[in-house]
Amino acid sequence: MNYYQLISQLLTNSILKQESEYDFQEFSMENWETFLELSIQHKITPILYQYLEPSKGQINIPDNILSKMRQINLNNAVRNTLLLHEVGTIFSKLSQAGLCAISLKGLHLVDNVYDNISLRSMSDVDILLRKVDIPKALPILEVLGYQPTTYFDINDQNIDIKHVPPLLKKNGPYLELHWTLLEENEPFSIDTHGL
């Protein structure tokens, strides 16, 4: 059984096709456990749950598997809600200081692409600022409880990095302040000032 092919079918089709239903009908408990483990490993359980849950009458999904998927989905929704609240506070404080910031990666996607807050898994928060604003932003974030994880000086030559080392806050997300989208030693660049 090719689990990756089956998962790809689910991720590319919002409606289960007959061939996918057949594959699921043949699943043993071991198949379901492997399927769930792969979805957890690749952080796509909430998306797969969204596709499978409405089909539980057509597909014999073991209750414990569906329950685990539901719990992961709910946990992700709660985590993302708290994360977006924290990010709202960060953006508000940066804006009050006259600093422009843009959300990047998962943060942007969960807010602008996904139709359900639980669907996108995020491990950190990425924010883009102008390089000249990084020294102004760091004290604001320290007041909010964020601390650098290692030494950093914006004036040092930083050709192989594109963001401040992760900032940490007790019970908060990893926070990365980017000043560019690519490392400075790349053969091309993206005009972040234009963004």
PATORTI-298518 format. One line per 10 residues: their letters; for each residue x, y, z of N, C-alpha, C, O, CB. Coordinates in nm, 3 decimals. Glycine has a CB too. Example, Ala and Ser with C-alpha at 12.3 -4.5 7.8 and 13.67 -1.06 7.14 Angstrom:
<sites>
AS = 1.319/-0.569/0.780/1.230/-0.450/0.780/1.320/-0.330/0.780/1.424/-0.332/0.846/1.131/-0.447/0.905 | 1.285/-0.225/0.708/1.367/-0.106/0.714/1.290/0.003/0.787/1.341/0.114/0.804/1.408/-0.060/0.572
</sites>
This chain:
<sites>
MNYYQLISQL = 0.085/-0.119/0.000/0.000/0.000/0.000/0.089/0.124/0.000/0.184/0.133/0.078/-0.096/0.000/0.122 | 0.058/0.218/-0.086/0.134/0.342/-0.094/0.058/0.450/-0.018/-0.034/0.513/-0.070/0.158/0.384/-0.243 | 0.098/0.470/0.108/0.031/0.568/0.193/0.046/0.709/0.137/-0.047/0.789/0.143/0.086/0.562/0.335 | 0.164/0.738/0.084/0.188/0.872/0.033/0.099/0.904/-0.086/0.053/1.018/-0.101/0.334/0.888/-0.006 | 0.075/0.806/-0.170/-0.014/0.828/-0.283/-0.156/0.853/-0.235/-0.226/0.941/-0.286/-0.010/0.707/-0.379 | -0.199/0.778/-0.137/-0.332/0.794/-0.081/-0.347/0.931/-0.014/-0.448/0.999/-0.033/-0.362/0.683/0.019 | -0.246/0.971/0.063/-0.249/1.102/0.128/-0.250/1.212/0.022/-0.322/1.311/0.037/-0.127/1.119/0.223 | -0.172/1.196/-0.083/-0.170/1.295/-0.192/-0.308/1.307/-0.256/-0.351/1.418/-0.289/-0.066/1.256/-0.298 | -0.377/1.195/-0.273/-0.512/1.200/-0.328/-0.602/1.285/-0.239/-0.679/1.367/-0.288/-0.570/1.057/-0.343 | -0.592/1.265/-0.109/-0.676/1.340/-0.016/-0.642/1.488/-0.018/-0.731/1.573/-0.012/-0.661/1.285/0.125
LTNSILKQES = -0.513/1.520/-0.025/-0.471/1.660/-0.019/-0.503/1.735/-0.148/-0.515/1.858/-0.146/-0.323/1.668/0.009 | -0.516/1.664/-0.258/-0.543/1.731/-0.386/-0.689/1.726/-0.426/-0.728/1.791/-0.523/-0.459/1.670/-0.494 | -0.770/1.651/-0.355/-0.913/1.641/-0.385/-0.993/1.661/-0.257/-0.977/1.585/-0.162/-0.948/1.504/-0.451 | -1.077/1.761/-0.256/-1.157/1.783/-0.135/-1.268/1.680/-0.123/-1.325/1.664/-0.015/-1.216/1.923/-0.136 | -1.300/1.611/-0.231/-1.403/1.507/-0.227/-1.334/1.372/-0.249/-1.257/1.356/-0.343/-1.514/1.532/-0.336 | -1.362/1.279/-0.163/-1.302/1.147/-0.179/-1.352/1.081/-0.306/-1.473/1.079/-0.333/-1.332/1.058/-0.057 | -1.261/1.028/-0.383/-1.298/0.958/-0.507/-1.318/0.811/-0.476/-1.270/0.760/-0.374/-1.189/0.977/-0.617 | -1.389/0.745/-0.562/-1.422/0.604/-0.543/-1.298/0.520/-0.517/-1.302/0.433/-0.429/-1.495/0.552/-0.664 | -1.189/0.543/-0.590/-1.069/0.462/-0.570/-1.009/0.483/-0.432/-0.956/0.389/-0.372/-0.964/0.495/-0.678 | -1.017/0.606/-0.380/-0.966/0.631/-0.245/-1.053/0.560/-0.142/-1.002/0.500/-0.048/-0.962/0.782/-0.216
EYDFQEFSME = -1.184/0.567/-0.161/-1.275/0.499/-0.069/-1.244/0.350/-0.063/-1.245/0.290/0.044/-1.421/0.522/-0.110 | -1.215/0.292/-0.179/-1.182/0.150/-0.184/-1.056/0.123/-0.103/-1.052/0.028/-0.025/-1.164/0.103/-0.329 | -0.953/0.205/-0.122/-0.830/0.186/-0.046/-0.857/0.191/0.104/-0.802/0.111/0.180/-0.727/0.293/-0.084 | -0.940/0.285/0.147/-0.969/0.296/0.290/-1.051/0.177/0.340/-1.032/0.133/0.453/-1.044/0.426/0.319 | -1.139/0.124/0.257/-1.219/0.009/0.299/-1.131/-0.112/0.327/-1.168/-0.199/0.407/-1.323/-0.026/0.192 | -1.016/-0.118/0.263/-0.924/-0.230/0.281/-0.829/-0.210/0.399/-0.751/-0.300/0.429/-0.843/-0.251/0.156 | -0.835/-0.096/0.466/-0.743/-0.066/0.576/-0.765/-0.158/0.695/-0.878/-0.180/0.739/-0.758/0.079/0.620 | -0.655/-0.211/0.747/-0.657/-0.281/0.875/-0.628/-0.177/0.984/-0.599/-0.061/0.954/-0.551/-0.401/0.879 | -0.638/-0.219/1.108/-0.604/-0.127/1.218/-0.459/-0.082/1.205/-0.428/0.035/1.230/-0.629/-0.195/1.356 | -0.371/-0.172/1.167/-0.230/-0.137/1.149/-0.214/-0.033/1.039/-0.133/0.059/1.052/-0.147/-0.262/1.115
NWETFLELSI = -0.291/-0.045/0.930/-0.288/0.055/0.822/-0.332/0.191/0.873/-0.270/0.293/0.842/-0.378/0.010/0.705 | -0.440/0.193/0.952/-0.489/0.320/1.005/-0.386/0.383/1.098/-0.366/0.504/1.095/-0.621/0.300/1.080 | -0.322/0.302/1.180/-0.221/0.356/1.272/-0.102/0.413/1.196/-0.049/0.518/1.232/-0.173/0.246/1.369 | -0.059/0.345/1.090/0.051/0.396/1.006/0.009/0.525/0.938/0.085/0.621/0.933/0.093/0.291/0.902 | -0.112/0.527/0.884/-0.166/0.645/0.818/-0.167/0.764/0.915/-0.125/0.874/0.879/-0.308/0.618/0.766 | -0.215/0.741/1.036/-0.221/0.848/1.137/-0.079/0.895/1.172/-0.054/1.015/1.181/-0.295/0.799/1.264 | 0.012/0.801/1.192/0.150/0.836/1.229/0.216/0.921/1.120/0.285/1.018/1.150/0.234/0.709/1.254 | 0.195/0.885/0.994/0.249/0.964/0.883/0.188/1.104/0.880/0.258/1.203/0.855/0.223/0.893/0.749 | 0.059/1.113/0.907/-0.005/1.245/0.906/0.048/1.333/1.019/0.064/1.454/1.003/-0.159/1.230/0.919 | 0.076/1.273/1.133/0.133/1.347/1.246/0.275/1.390/1.211/0.313/1.505/1.233/0.132/1.262/1.375
QHKITPILYQ = 0.353/1.298/1.158/0.493/1.326/1.122/0.502/1.443/1.024/0.593/1.525/1.035/0.558/1.200/1.061 | 0.411/1.450/0.929/0.415/1.555/0.828/0.326/1.675/0.861/0.310/1.767/0.780/0.374/1.499/0.694 | 0.268/1.673/0.982/0.188/1.784/1.034/0.070/1.819/0.943/0.041/1.936/0.918/0.275/1.907/1.053 | 0.003/1.717/0.893/-0.113/1.738/0.807/-0.239/1.670/0.861/-0.339/1.659/0.790/-0.083/1.686/0.666 | -0.234/1.626/0.985/-0.350/1.558/1.045/-0.476/1.643/1.039/-0.581/1.590/1.002/-0.320/1.520/1.188 | -0.471/1.773/1.074/-0.595/1.850/1.068/-0.656/1.857/0.927/-0.778/1.853/0.913/-0.570/1.991/1.118 | -0.573/1.867/0.825/-0.624/1.872/0.688/-0.689/1.738/0.652/-0.798/1.734/0.595/-0.510/1.906/0.588 | -0.621/1.628/0.685/-0.676/1.496/0.654/-0.805/1.471/0.735/-0.899/1.411/0.685/-0.572/1.386/0.684 | -0.806/1.517/0.858/-0.927/1.504/0.940/-1.044/1.578/0.874/-1.156/1.528/0.873/-0.903/1.557/1.083 | -1.017/1.695/0.822/-1.122/1.772/0.755/-1.182/1.696/0.638/-1.302/1.706/0.612/-1.067/1.906/0.707
YLEPSKGQIN = -1.100/1.620/0.567/-1.148/1.543/0.453/-1.215/1.411/0.496/-1.313/1.368/0.434/-1.034/1.513/0.359 | -1.163/1.350/0.600/-1.213/1.218/0.638/-1.337/1.222/0.728/-1.425/1.138/0.715/-1.105/1.142/0.708 | -1.344/1.318/0.817/-1.452/1.321/0.916/-1.590/1.319/0.852/-1.676/1.244/0.898/-1.438/1.443/1.003 | -1.615/1.398/0.747/-1.748/1.393/0.685/-1.777/1.259/0.615/-1.892/1.228/0.585/-1.762/1.505/0.584 | -1.673/1.180/0.591/-1.690/1.052/0.520/-1.697/0.933/0.615/-1.693/0.818/0.571/-1.576/1.031/0.423 | -1.707/0.960/0.744/-1.703/0.848/0.840/-1.818/0.749/0.820/-1.805/0.633/0.860/-1.707/0.902/0.982 | -1.929/0.791/0.759/-2.037/0.698/0.731/-2.007/0.608/0.612/-2.055/0.496/0.604/-2.164/0.774/0.706 | -1.926/0.660/0.519/-1.890/0.582/0.399/-1.767/0.496/0.422/-1.752/0.390/0.363/-1.866/0.675/0.282 | -1.679/0.543/0.509/-1.553/0.475/0.535/-1.552/0.429/0.680/-1.587/0.506/0.769/-1.430/0.568/0.504 | -1.512/0.307/0.703/-1.508/0.254/0.839/-1.379/0.299/0.907/-1.279/0.227/0.910/-1.519/0.099/0.838
IPDNILSKMR = -1.382/0.421/0.963/-1.266/0.477/1.033/-1.277/0.436/1.179/-1.377/0.467/1.244/-1.258/0.634/1.017 | -1.177/0.368/1.234/-1.183/0.330/1.375/-1.204/0.453/1.465/-1.144/0.558/1.444/-1.055/0.256/1.417 | -1.290/0.437/1.564/-1.323/0.548/1.652/-1.200/0.608/1.718/-1.190/0.730/1.731/-1.420/0.502/1.759 | -1.106/0.523/1.760/-0.988/0.577/1.829/-0.901/0.659/1.734/-0.839/0.756/1.776/-0.907/0.464/1.892 | -0.894/0.621/1.607/-0.816/0.697/1.507/-0.883/0.831/1.482/-0.817/0.935/1.485/-0.802/0.617/1.374 | -1.013/0.830/1.458/-1.086/0.953/1.434/-1.082/1.045/1.556/-1.072/1.167/1.543/-1.232/0.922/1.397 | -1.088/0.986/1.674/-1.080/1.064/1.797/-0.943/1.132/1.813/-0.935/1.248/1.851/-1.108/0.974/1.918 | -0.837/1.059/1.782/-0.702/1.118/1.789/-0.688/1.231/1.687/-0.630/1.336/1.717/-0.594/1.010/1.764 | -0.740/1.208/1.566/-0.734/1.313/1.463/-0.813/1.436/1.507/-0.767/1.549/1.488/-0.787/1.260/1.329 | -0.930/1.414/1.564/-1.012/1.526/1.613/-0.939/1.604/1.721/-0.941/1.727/1.722/-1.147/1.474/1.667
QINLNNAVRN = -0.873/1.532/1.813/-0.802/1.599/1.921/-0.684/1.681/1.868/-0.661/1.792/1.915/-0.753/1.496/2.024 | -0.611/1.627/1.772/-0.500/1.701/1.711/-0.553/1.825/1.641/-0.493/1.932/1.650/-0.422/1.612/1.611 | -0.665/1.811/1.573/-0.729/1.924/1.505/-0.768/2.033/1.606/-0.740/2.151/1.584/-0.852/1.877/1.427 | -0.833/1.993/1.715/-0.874/2.090/1.817/-0.753/2.155/1.884/-0.753/2.276/1.908/-0.961/2.022/1.923 | -0.650/2.076/1.915/-0.530/2.132/1.976/-0.465/2.236/1.885/-0.418/2.339/1.932/-0.429/2.020/2.009 | -0.464/2.206/1.755/-0.404/2.300/1.660/-0.486/2.429/1.652/-0.430/2.538/1.641/-0.393/2.234/1.521 | -0.618/2.416/1.656/-0.704/2.534/1.653/-0.679/2.622/1.775/-0.669/2.744/1.762/-0.853/2.492/1.647 | -0.669/2.561/1.892/-0.644/2.638/2.015/-0.506/2.703/2.009/-0.490/2.821/2.040/-0.655/2.546/2.139 | -0.406/2.625/1.969/-0.269/2.678/1.961/-0.262/2.795/1.864/-0.201/2.898/1.894/-0.170/2.567/1.918 | -0.325/2.781/1.748/-0.320/2.889/1.649/-0.397/3.012/1.694/-0.357/3.125/1.665/-0.374/2.840/1.516
TLLLHEVGTI = -0.507/2.992/1.765/-0.583/3.105/1.818/-0.498/3.184/1.917/-0.492/3.307/1.910/-0.713/3.056/1.886 | -0.433/3.113/2.008/-0.346/3.180/2.105/-0.228/3.248/2.035/-0.189/3.359/2.072/-0.295/3.080/2.209 | -0.172/3.181/1.937/-0.059/3.235/1.863/-0.099/3.363/1.789/-0.026/3.462/1.793/-0.005/3.130/1.764 | -0.214/3.362/1.722/-0.260/3.482/1.651/-0.290/3.596/1.747/-0.268/3.712/1.713/-0.384/3.450/1.568 | -0.339/3.564/1.866/-0.361/3.668/1.966/-0.227/3.731/2.007/-0.215/3.853/2.017/-0.433/3.610/2.091 | -0.127/3.646/2.031/0.007/3.695/2.067/0.065/3.780/1.955/0.123/3.886/1.980/0.101/3.577/2.099 | 0.049/3.735/1.832/0.101/3.809/1.717/0.028/3.943/1.704/0.090/4.044/1.669/0.086/3.726/1.587 | -0.101/3.946/1.732/-0.175/4.072/1.731/-0.116/4.172/1.827/-0.104/4.291/1.796/-0.322/4.048/1.764 | -0.078/4.125/1.946/-0.014/4.212/2.045/0.120/4.262/1.993/0.151/4.381/2.006/0.005/4.137/2.178 | 0.200/4.173/1.934/0.330/4.212/1.880/0.314/4.317/1.771/0.382/4.421/1.774/0.405/4.088/1.825
FSKLSQAGLC = 0.225/4.292/1.675/0.206/4.387/1.565/0.153/4.521/1.617/0.192/4.626/1.566/0.109/4.330/1.461 | 0.067/4.518/1.717/0.014/4.641/1.775/0.126/4.724/1.837/0.132/4.845/1.816/-0.094/4.608/1.880 | 0.213/4.660/1.914/0.324/4.732/1.979/0.423/4.785/1.876/0.472/4.897/1.890/0.396/4.641/2.079 | 0.453/4.705/1.774/0.544/4.753/1.669/0.483/4.872/1.595/0.552/4.969/1.566/0.577/4.639/1.570 | 0.355/4.863/1.566/0.287/4.972/1.495/0.284/5.099/1.579/0.305/5.208/1.526/0.144/4.930/1.458 | 0.259/5.086/1.709/0.258/5.202/1.798/0.393/5.272/1.799/0.401/5.393/1.820/0.221/5.159/1.941 | 0.500/5.195/1.775/0.635/5.253/1.770/0.670/5.302/1.629/0.782/5.346/1.605/0.738/5.149/1.815 | 0.574/5.295/1.537/0.597/5.343/1.402/0.674/5.246/1.313/0.730/5.286/1.211/0.670/5.471/1.408 | 0.676/5.119/1.352/0.749/5.019/1.274/0.653/4.939/1.187/0.548/4.893/1.234/0.829/4.924/1.367 | 0.688/4.923/1.060/0.607/4.842/0.968/0.655/4.698/0.973/0.776/4.672/0.971/0.615/4.898/0.822
AISLKGLHLV = 0.562/4.606/0.978/0.597/4.464/0.983/0.503/4.386/0.893/0.388/4.426/0.872/0.591/4.409/1.129 | 0.553/4.275/0.839/0.475/4.187/0.754/0.486/4.045/0.810/0.594/4.000/0.848/0.525/4.193/0.606 | 0.374/3.976/0.815/0.377/3.836/0.857/0.427/3.750/0.742/0.398/3.778/0.625/0.236/3.788/0.904 | 0.501/3.646/0.775/0.559/3.556/0.675/0.516/3.412/0.702/0.469/3.378/0.810/0.712/3.566/0.676 | 0.533/3.329/0.602/0.521/3.184/0.610/0.387/3.142/0.668/0.282/3.192/0.627/0.634/3.126/0.693 | 0.390/3.050/0.764/0.268/2.993/0.821/0.174/3.097/0.878/0.052/3.086/0.865/0.303/2.895/0.927 | 0.231/3.197/0.941/0.149/3.303/1.000/0.066/3.372/0.893/-0.053/3.398/0.914/0.239/3.406/1.072 | 0.126/3.402/0.780/0.053/3.465/0.671/-0.050/3.366/0.612/-0.163/3.404/0.583/0.151/3.513/0.560 | -0.008/3.242/0.595/-0.096/3.143/0.534/-0.220/3.115/0.619/-0.331/3.109/0.567/-0.020/3.013/0.510 | -0.201/3.098/0.750/-0.315/3.066/0.836/-0.416/3.180/0.838/-0.536/3.158/0.855/-0.268/3.035/0.980
DNVYDNISLR = -0.368/3.301/0.819/-0.456/3.417/0.824/-0.516/3.453/0.689/-0.620/3.517/0.683/-0.380/3.535/0.877 | -0.452/3.411/0.579/-0.494/3.457/0.447/-0.527/3.348/0.346/-0.591/3.377/0.244/-0.389/3.542/0.390 | -0.487/3.225/0.370/-0.507/3.120/0.271/-0.603/3.011/0.322/-0.699/2.975/0.254/-0.373/3.057/0.234 | -0.577/2.960/0.441/-0.661/2.852/0.494/-0.796/2.906/0.540/-0.803/3.014/0.599/-0.589/2.781/0.610 | -0.901/2.831/0.513/-1.035/2.876/0.553/-1.071/2.830/0.694/-1.181/2.859/0.743/-1.138/2.825/0.454 | -0.980/2.759/0.759/-1.005/2.708/0.893/-0.875/2.722/0.972/-0.770/2.675/0.929/-1.055/2.558/0.890 | -0.882/2.787/1.085/-0.763/2.820/1.163/-0.688/2.695/1.211/-0.570/2.703/1.245/-0.801/2.906/1.282 | -0.755/2.582/1.216/-0.691/2.461/1.269/-0.604/2.390/1.166/-0.525/2.303/1.203/-0.796/2.366/1.319 | -0.616/2.424/1.038/-0.555/2.343/0.933/-0.405/2.359/0.917/-0.338/2.266/0.873/-0.620/2.374/0.805 | -0.350/2.473/0.950/-0.207/2.499/0.930/-0.131/2.475/1.059/-0.162/2.535/1.162/-0.183/2.643/0.879
SMSDVDILLR = -0.030/2.388/1.054/0.058/2.369/1.170/0.171/2.470/1.162/0.227/2.492/1.055/0.114/2.222/1.175 | 0.203/2.530/1.274/0.312/2.628/1.279/0.403/2.597/1.396/0.357/2.563/1.505/0.256/2.773/1.291 | 0.532/2.608/1.374/0.627/2.584/1.482/0.689/2.713/1.533/0.746/2.715/1.642/0.736/2.489/1.436 | 0.678/2.821/1.456/0.732/2.948/1.500/0.657/3.062/1.431/0.569/3.039/1.348/0.883/2.957/1.471 | 0.693/3.184/1.468/0.634/3.304/1.409/0.744/3.378/1.336/0.850/3.405/1.393/0.566/3.395/1.518 | 0.719/3.410/1.210/0.817/3.482/1.128/0.759/3.617/1.090/0.649/3.626/1.035/0.856/3.399/1.001 | 0.835/3.723/1.120/0.792/3.859/1.091/0.904/3.929/1.014/1.021/3.916/1.048/0.758/3.937/1.222 | 0.866/4.003/0.910/0.962/4.078/0.830/0.958/4.225/0.869/0.852/4.288/0.871/0.933/4.062/0.678 | 1.076/4.279/0.900/1.093/4.421/0.931/1.205/4.477/0.844/1.285/4.402/0.788/1.125/4.443/1.083 | 1.210/4.608/0.833/1.326/4.668/0.767/1.447/4.646/0.858/1.436/4.648/0.981/1.303/4.821/0.738
KVDIPKALPI = 1.562/4.626/0.797/1.683/4.598/0.875/1.713/4.711/0.974/1.757/4.686/1.087/1.804/4.578/0.781 | 1.689/4.835/0.933/1.717/4.948/1.023/1.623/4.950/1.142/1.651/5.015/1.243/1.705/5.080/0.946 | 1.509/4.878/1.132/1.412/4.876/1.242/1.435/4.764/1.343/1.374/4.763/1.450/1.274/4.863/1.185 | 1.522/4.671/1.310/1.549/4.559/1.402/1.595/4.609/1.539/1.541/4.565/1.640/1.655/4.463/1.341 | 1.695/4.700/1.546/1.736/4.747/1.679/1.626/4.818/1.755/1.628/4.820/1.878/1.855/4.840/1.665 | 1.530/4.877/1.686/1.416/4.942/1.753/1.313/4.840/1.800/1.247/4.859/1.902/1.350/5.044/1.659 | 1.301/4.731/1.726/1.200/4.629/1.758/1.241/4.543/1.877/1.157/4.502/1.956/1.174/4.541/1.637 | 1.370/4.514/1.889/1.416/4.422/1.995/1.377/4.469/2.136/1.328/4.387/2.214/1.567/4.407/1.987 | 1.397/4.598/2.173/1.353/4.639/2.307/1.202/4.629/2.328/1.157/4.600/2.439/1.397/4.781/2.333 | 1.125/4.651/2.223/0.979/4.638/2.233/0.942/4.494/2.266/0.856/4.468/2.350/0.910/4.683/2.101
LEVLGYQPTT = 1.009/4.401/2.198/0.981/4.260/2.220/1.031/4.214/2.358/0.969/4.127/2.420/1.046/4.176/2.112 | 1.140/4.272/2.405/1.188/4.239/2.541/1.086/4.278/2.645/1.066/4.206/2.742/1.323/4.308/2.570 | 1.020/4.393/2.626/0.914/4.436/2.719/0.799/4.336/2.718/0.733/4.316/2.820/0.863/4.578/2.681 | 0.774/4.274/2.602/0.669/4.173/2.592/0.713/4.036/2.645/0.634/3.941/2.648/0.625/4.158/2.446 | 0.839/4.026/2.689/0.887/3.902/2.749/0.977/3.817/2.661/1.018/3.709/2.703/0.772/3.821/2.791 | 1.008/3.862/2.541/1.093/3.785/2.450/1.240/3.811/2.478/1.282/3.925/2.498/1.061/3.820/2.304 | 1.317/3.703/2.479/1.461/3.710/2.503/1.535/3.641/2.390/1.488/3.540/2.338/1.497/3.646/2.639 | 1.650/3.695/2.351/1.729/3.629/2.246/1.783/3.495/2.294/1.812/3.479/2.412/1.845/3.719/2.199 | 1.796/3.401/2.202/1.848/3.268/2.238/2.001/3.264/2.230/2.063/3.171/2.283/1.789/3.162/2.146 | 2.060/3.362/2.165/2.205/3.366/2.151/2.248/3.508/2.120/2.165/3.595/2.093/2.254/3.268/2.042
YFDINDQNID = 2.377/3.531/2.122/2.432/3.664/2.091/2.393/3.705/1.950/2.391/3.622/1.858/2.586/3.665/2.107 | 2.363/3.832/1.934/2.335/3.886/1.801/2.361/4.035/1.801/2.322/4.106/1.894/2.189/3.856/1.758 | 2.427/4.081/1.698/2.448/4.225/1.678/2.420/4.253/1.531/2.486/4.199/1.443/2.594/4.269/1.719 | 2.323/4.338/1.506/2.283/4.370/1.369/2.397/4.431/1.289/2.397/4.425/1.166/2.164/4.464/1.370 | 2.494/4.491/1.358/2.605/4.556/1.289/2.716/4.460/1.249/2.804/4.495/1.171/2.663/4.665/1.377 | 2.713/4.337/1.302/2.810/4.237/1.261/2.780/4.196/1.116/2.668/4.213/1.068/2.807/4.113/1.356 | 2.881/4.143/1.050/2.859/4.092/0.915/2.776/3.963/0.927/2.819/3.866/0.990/2.995/4.066/0.840 | 2.659/3.964/0.867/2.565/3.852/0.878/2.525/3.803/0.740/2.407/3.808/0.705/2.440/3.892/0.959 | 2.621/3.757/0.662/2.590/3.723/0.523/2.521/3.588/0.507/2.465/3.561/0.400/2.715/3.725/0.443 | 2.524/3.504/0.608/2.465/3.372/0.592/2.338/3.352/0.675/2.294/3.239/0.697/2.565/3.266/0.629
IKHVPPLLKK = 2.282/3.462/0.721/2.154/3.452/0.793/2.059/3.559/0.739/2.102/3.654/0.674/2.175/3.469/0.948 | 1.933/3.542/0.768/1.833/3.637/0.719/1.741/3.686/0.830/1.648/3.763/0.805/1.750/3.572/0.610 | 1.767/3.642/0.952/1.683/3.685/1.063/1.762/3.684/1.193/1.867/3.621/1.204/1.559/3.594/1.075 | 1.708/3.754/1.290/1.764/3.752/1.425/1.751/3.609/1.477/1.652/3.542/1.447/1.691/3.856/1.519 | 1.848/3.561/1.555/1.828/3.427/1.614/1.694/3.423/1.688/1.649/3.525/1.740/1.946/3.392/1.712 | 1.631/3.308/1.693/1.497/3.300/1.754/1.491/3.367/1.891/1.582/3.355/1.973/1.453/3.155/1.767 | 1.383/3.438/1.911/1.354/3.499/2.040/1.254/3.409/2.110/1.163/3.355/2.048/1.298/3.646/2.024 | 1.271/3.393/2.239/1.183/3.306/2.318/1.113/3.383/2.428/1.166/3.479/2.484/1.263/3.190/2.378 | 0.992/3.338/2.456/0.913/3.392/2.566/0.854/3.274/2.640/0.809/3.178/2.577/0.801/3.490/2.515 | 0.853/3.279/2.771/0.795/3.169/2.848/0.651/3.148/2.802/0.571/3.241/2.801/0.803/3.197/3.001
NGPYLELHWT = 0.619/3.026/2.767/0.487/2.987/2.717/0.447/3.061/2.590/0.329/3.070/2.557/0.383/3.013/2.824 | 0.546/3.112/2.519/0.519/3.182/2.393/0.584/3.109/2.277/0.658/3.013/2.298/0.568/3.326/2.399 | 0.556/3.154/2.156/0.614/3.089/2.038/0.758/3.134/2.014/0.801/3.237/2.066/0.528/3.118/1.915 | 0.831/3.055/1.936/0.958/3.103/1.883/0.924/3.219/1.791/0.828/3.213/1.715/1.038/2.989/1.806 | 1.002/3.324/1.799/0.978/3.442/1.716/1.105/3.473/1.638/1.213/3.489/1.696/0.935/3.564/1.803 | 1.092/3.482/1.506/1.206/3.517/1.422/1.176/3.649/1.352/1.076/3.663/1.282/1.236/3.406/1.318 | 1.265/3.746/1.373/1.253/3.875/1.305/1.343/3.872/1.183/1.466/3.869/1.195/1.291/3.993/1.401 | 1.282/3.872/1.066/1.356/3.871/0.940/1.377/4.014/0.893/1.293/4.101/0.914/1.282/3.789/0.832 | 1.491/4.038/0.829/1.512/4.165/0.760/1.523/4.142/0.610/1.527/4.238/0.532/1.638/4.235/0.813 | 1.529/4.018/0.569/1.532/3.981/0.428/1.472/3.841/0.413/1.457/3.768/0.511/1.678/3.986/0.372
LLEENEPFSI = 1.439/3.806/0.291/1.381/3.674/0.267/1.486/3.571/0.229/1.463/3.451/0.238/1.277/3.683/0.158 | 1.601/3.619/0.186/1.711/3.531/0.146/1.837/3.571/0.221/1.851/3.686/0.262/1.735/3.538/-0.007 | 1.928/3.476/0.238/2.056/3.510/0.297/2.125/3.614/0.209/2.103/3.617/0.088/2.146/3.383/0.315 | 2.207/3.697/0.270/2.269/3.807/0.196/2.377/3.761/0.099/2.421/3.841/0.017/2.327/3.905/0.293 | 2.420/3.636/0.106/2.522/3.587/0.013/2.461/3.508/-0.103/2.533/3.440/-0.176/2.624/3.499/0.087 | 2.329/3.517/-0.122/2.263/3.450/-0.234/2.301/3.521/-0.365/2.336/3.639/-0.362/2.108/3.448/-0.215 | 2.294/3.452/-0.479/2.332/3.514/-0.606/2.229/3.617/-0.656/2.257/3.690/-0.751/2.350/3.407/-0.710 | 2.113/3.624/-0.594/2.013/3.725/-0.631/1.945/3.771/-0.502/1.969/3.713/-0.396/1.907/3.668/-0.734 | 1.863/3.873/-0.510/1.798/3.924/-0.390/1.653/3.959/-0.420/1.613/3.966/-0.536/1.873/4.048/-0.335 | 1.578/3.980/-0.316/1.439/4.024/-0.326/1.430/4.160/-0.259/1.479/4.178/-0.147/1.339/3.920/-0.260
DTHGL = 1.370/4.254/-0.325/1.361/4.390/-0.273/1.260/4.394/-0.156/1.140/4.414/-0.178/1.319/4.490/-0.385 | 1.310/4.376/-0.035/1.220/4.377/0.081/1.165/4.516/0.110/1.058/4.529/0.169/1.293/4.323/0.203 | 1.238/4.621/0.070/1.185/4.756/0.090/1.060/4.777/0.007/0.968/4.847/0.049/1.292/4.862/0.055 | 1.058/4.716/-0.112/0.941/4.724/-0.197/0.820/4.654/-0.138/0.706/4.692/-0.164/0.971/4.667/-0.332 | 0.845/4.550/-0.058/0.735/4.478/0.005/0.666/4.566/0.107/0.570/4.522/0.171/0.785/4.349/0.071
</sites>
